[in-house]
């Protein structure tokens, strides 16, 4: 019982991290000119 809760919690954090990393487009300001410099 406890092991299942811990496993699903870790799985939830892992899925959330992957969604945030790959699908969540954060609005970062790039102060590097016209945006073609590749510093993102």
C-alpha atoms as a printed R data frame, in Angstrom:
   type eleno elety resid chain resno      x      y       z
1  ATOM     1    CA   UNK     A     1  0.000  0.000   0.000
2  ATOM     2    CA   UNK     A     2  2.635  2.518   1.034
3  ATOM     3    CA   UNK     A     3  4.929  1.356  -1.763
4  ATOM     4    CA   UNK     A     4  2.212  1.955  -4.354
5  ATOM     5    CA   UNK     A     5  1.607  5.481  -3.076
6  ATOM     6    CA   UNK     A     6  5.319  6.281  -3.175
7  ATOM     7    CA   UNK     A     7  5.700  4.759  -6.652
8  ATOM     8    CA   UNK     A     8  2.759  6.709  -8.101
9  ATOM     9    CA   UNK     A     9  3.986  9.914  -6.453
10 ATOM    10    CA   UNK     A    10  7.432  9.516  -7.989
11 ATOM    11    CA   UNK     A    11  5.854  8.668 -11.347
12 ATOM    12    CA   UNK     A    12  3.703 11.792 -11.129
13 ATOM    13    CA   UNK     A    13  6.709 13.983 -10.414
14 ATOM    14    CA   UNK     A    14  8.645 12.401 -13.287
15 ATOM    15    CA   UNK     A    15  5.805 12.902 -15.780
16 ATOM    16    CA   UNK     A    16  5.299 16.460 -14.564
17 ATOM    17    CA   UNK     A    17  9.003 17.194 -14.966
18 ATOM    18    CA   UNK     A    18  9.018 15.830 -18.522
19 ATOM    19    CA   UNK     A    19  5.925 17.818 -19.469
20 ATOM    20    CA   UNK     A    20  7.468 20.982 -18.037
21 ATOM    21    CA   UNK     A    21 10.807 20.360 -19.737
22 ATOM    22    CA   UNK     A    22  9.595 19.487 -23.232
23 ATOM    23    CA   UNK     A    23  6.088 20.885 -23.681
24 ATOM    24    CA   UNK     A    24  5.849 23.929 -21.439
25 ATOM    25    CA   UNK     A    25  7.062 26.895 -23.477
26 ATOM    26    CA   UNK     A    26  8.441 29.320 -20.923
27 ATOM    27    CA   UNK     A    27  8.636 32.979 -21.819
28 ATOM    28    CA   UNK     A    28 12.315 33.811 -21.470
29 ATOM    29    CA   UNK     A    29 13.598 37.194 -22.500
30 ATOM    30    CA   UNK     A    30 16.646 37.011 -24.727
31 ATOM    31    CA   UNK     A    31 18.603 40.254 -24.631
32 ATOM    32    CA   UNK     A    32 20.837 39.365 -27.543
33 ATOM    33    CA   UNK     A    33 19.736 41.492 -30.474
34 ATOM    34    CA   UNK     A    34 17.364 40.289 -33.167
35 ATOM    35    CA   UNK     A    35 16.939 36.765 -31.786
36 ATOM    36    CA   UNK     A    36 19.038 35.061 -34.474
37 ATOM    37    CA   UNK     A    37 22.120 34.627 -32.331
38 ATOM    38    CA   UNK     A    38 21.166 31.184 -30.978
39 ATOM    39    CA   UNK     A    39 21.587 32.108 -27.340
40 ATOM    40    CA   UNK     A    40 18.302 30.606 -26.210
